[in-house]
Each structure stands twice: as structure tokens, then as C-alpha cells.
């Protein structure tokens, strides 16, 4: 049942956030997106390693 609550909240957030983001006047240049894009993969790797360590040491 909890899964349905989570899915419902995610769907509701999408229904609310997508129209707000489309109306937003904030536009990013290619250079700004490139700067932010360089941070995505290292942060994903840090999160994966943290999750792995949590799973290993939590048992």
C-alpha cells in the first residue's frame, strides 16, 4: 500500500511541477548546462558508493 502512496505523490508532483517549469522564464545556456553536467556523474558515483557501504555495514 505504501508503494501506491509514493507513486501517487510522485505523479502529483509531476502534474504540478511540469506546468510550473514550462512557464518559468529561467533559461540556461549551453555553457551553464555543461558546468552542471560535469557534476552529475561524480555525485551519482558518490551516492552509489555510499549506498553500497550502507548495505555492507548495516548487516
C-alpha positions in Angstrom: 0.0 0.0 0.0 2.9 2.3 0.8 4.1 2.0 -2.8 0.8 3.3 -4.1 1.1 6.4 -1.8 4.7 7.0 -3.1 3.6 6.6 -6.7 0.6 8.9 -6.2 2.8 11.6 -4.6 5.3 11.3 -7.5 2.5 11.6 -10.1 1.0 14.6 -8.3 4.4 16.3 -8.1 4.9 15.8 -11.8 1.4 17.2 -12.6 2.2 20.3 -10.5 5.9 20.8 -11.4 5.9 20.3 -15.1 3.5 23.2 -15.9 5.3 25.4 -13.5 8.7 24.7 -15.1 7.3 25.2 -18.6 6.0 28.6 -17.6 9.3 29.6 -16.0 11.4 32.2 -17.8 14.7 30.7 -16.5 16.8 29.5 -19.4 20.2 28.1 -19.2 22.9 28.5 -21.7 24.8 25.5 -23.1 27.9 26.6 -21.1 25.9 26.6 -17.8 24.4 23.2 -18.6 27.9 21.8 -19.3 29.2 23.1 -16.0 26.3 21.4 -14.1 26.5 18.3 -16.2 30.1 17.7 -15.1 28.8 17.3 -11.5 26.1 14.8 -12.2 28.2 11.6 -12.7 30.6 12.2 -9.8 27.6 12.8 -7.5 25.9 9.7 -8.8 29.0 7.7 -8.1 29.3 9.1 -4.6 25.7 8.2 -3.9 26.2 4.6 -5.2 29.3 4.1 -3.1 27.6 5.5 0.0 24.6 3.1 -0.6 27.0 0.2 -1.1 28.8 0.9 2.1 25.5 1.3 3.9 24.3 -2.1 2.7 27.6 -3.8 3.5 27.9 -2.4 7.1 24.2 -2.3 8.0 24.0 -6.1 8.3 
